[in-house]
């Protein structure tokens, strides 16, 4: 049996539509009252469409592309592939940052010497673990665990790329203002 569910978020007050696949079991009680029991077999969000995550435009193009593919796998519920893709995203970041080492573990650890915080290094090691587990042991992590890895990468991109770009933009604006203020007026 299929049911259309319209649910409203208590936080944002927006509606979402779901298609619920369920089986119905009917039982008669001693008083001949019939009760129904619904067992959900599947639940698909049909509106709004589940949009994959993306990274800020300040991140390098290849990092954004690999992350987008992993996010597409995550949105489709392919969590093993998403884990592998998020690990590949970390690999692209450490490559772009110029971290040296003979394997990903050493390159991630080397980010500390390039100015990355210990929190970023730890987050990248977590993504590495998840990707390795998915690729080598076929371990499937939950949706929440994969989402956490994606958020760790998102936060690292904020620190490594977005905030430096914002600071550089503000510095350029201040320099332009300072230069304009020193120009003679006619």
C-alpha positions in Angstrom: 0.0 0.0 0.0 1.2 3.5 -0.7 0.5 6.7 1.2 1.3 10.3 0.5 2.5 12.1 3.7 2.7 15.8 3.9 4.8 16.8 6.9 5.6 20.3 8.2 8.9 21.0 9.9 8.4 22.4 13.4 11.6 24.5 13.0 11.3 26.1 9.5 7.5 25.7 9.1 8.0 24.4 5.5 6.2 21.4 4.1 7.8 18.2 2.6 6.0 15.4 0.8 6.9 11.8 1.3 5.7 8.6 -0.4 5.4 5.9 2.3 5.3 2.2 1.3 3.7 0.1 4.0 2.1 -3.2 4.6 -1.1 -3.4 6.6 -2.0 -6.2 9.0 -5.5 -6.4 10.3 -6.4 -8.2 13.5 -9.7 -8.8 15.3 -9.7 -8.4 19.0 -11.8 -10.6 21.4 -14.6 -8.0 21.2 -14.5 -8.3 17.4 -13.0 -4.9 17.0 -10.6 -4.8 14.0 -7.3 -3.0 14.5 -4.8 -2.2 11.8 -1.1 -2.2 12.1 1.1 -0.4 9.5 4.7 -1.5 8.9 6.7 1.0 6.9 8.7 -0.7 4.1 10.1 2.4 2.5 9.9 6.2 2.7 10.9 8.4 -0.2 11.0 12.2 -0.1 9.4 13.4 -3.2 9.3 17.1 -2.6 11.3 19.2 -2.3 13.9 17.1 -4.0 16.9 16.1 -1.9 19.6 18.4 -3.2 23.2 17.2 -2.9 25.6 19.3 -0.8 28.1 21.6 -2.4 31.2 23.5 -1.4 31.9 27.2 -1.5 33.2 28.6 -4.7 36.4 29.6 -3.0 37.4 25.9 -2.9 39.5 24.7 -5.8 37.4 23.5 -8.8 38.6 19.8 -8.5 37.9 19.7 -4.8 34.4 21.0 -5.5 33.9 18.4 -8.3 35.0 15.4 -6.2 32.9 16.6 -3.2 29.9 17.1 -5.5 30.1 13.5 -6.8 30.4 12.2 -3.2 27.4 14.4 -2.2 25.4 13.0 -5.1 26.1 9.5 -3.8 25.1 10.6 -0.3 21.8 12.1 -1.6 21.0 8.9 -3.4 21.6 6.8 -0.3 24.8 5.2 -1.6 26.7 5.7 1.7 29.7 3.5 0.9 30.3 5.4 -2.3 29.8 8.7 -0.5 32.4 7.7 2.1 34.9 6.8 -0.6 34.1 10.1 -2.4 34.6 12.2 0.7 37.9 10.5 1.3 38.8 11.4 -2.3 37.8 15.0 -1.6 40.3 15.0 1.3 43.0 13.6 -1.0 42.3 16.4 -3.5 42.6 19.0 -0.7 45.9 17.7 0.6 47.3 17.5 -2.9 46.2 21.1 -3.6 47.7 22.3 -0.3 51.0 20.7 -1.3 51.3 18.3 1.6 54.1 15.8 1.3 54.1 12.2 2.2 54.2 8.7 0.8 50.5 8.0 1.6 47.4 9.8 2.6 48.0 9.4 6.3 51.3 11.2 6.0 50.0 13.9 3.7 47.1 14.6 6.1 49.4 14.7 9.1 51.8 17.1 7.1 49.0 19.6 6.8 49.8 20.6 10.4 53.2 21.9 9.2 51.4 23.9 6.5 49.3 25.8 9.0 46.2 23.6 9.3 44.8 23.2 12.8 44.8 19.9 14.6 41.0 19.8 14.3 41.3 19.8 10.5 43.9 17.1 10.6 41.7 15.0 12.9 38.7 15.6 10.7 40.6 14.5 7.6 41.8 11.4 9.3 38.2 10.6 10.1 37.2 11.0 6.5 40.2 8.8 5.5 39.0 6.0 8.0 35.5 6.1 6.6 36.6 5.9 3.0 39.1 3.2 3.7 36.5 1.2 5.6 34.0 1.5 2.8 36.5 0.7 0.0 38.4 -2.2 1.7 35.9 -3.7 4.1 32.6 -2.8 2.4 31.6 -1.2 5.7 28.4 0.9 5.4 28.1 3.9 7.7 24.8 5.5 8.6 23.4 8.5 6.9 24.2 10.6 9.9 27.8 9.4 10.1 28.3 10.2 6.4 26.6 13.6 6.8 29.0 14.3 9.7 32.0 13.5 7.5 30.6 15.9 4.8 30.2 18.6 7.5 33.7 18.1 8.7 35.0 18.7 5.2 32.7 21.6 4.7 34.0 23.2 7.9 37.6 22.6 6.8 37.0 24.2 3.5 35.6 27.2 5.3 38.8 27.6 7.3 41.2 26.7 4.6 39.7 28.6 1.6 36.6 30.7 2.4 37.9 32.7 5.4 41.3 33.5 3.9 39.5 34.7 0.7 37.1 36.8 2.8 40.0 38.3 4.8 41.9 39.1 1.5 38.9 40.8 0.1 38.4 42.9 3.2 42.1 43.8 3.2 41.9 44.9 -0.4 38.8 47.0 0.3 40.6 48.7 3.2 43.7 49.3 1.0 41.5 50.8 -1.7 39.8 53.0 0.9 43.1 54.1 2.3 44.5 54.8 -1.2 41.4 56.8 -2.1 41.6 58.9 1.1 45.2 59.9 0.3 44.4 61.0 -3.3 44.3 64.8 -3.6 40.9 66.3 -4.1 40.4 68.9 -6.8 
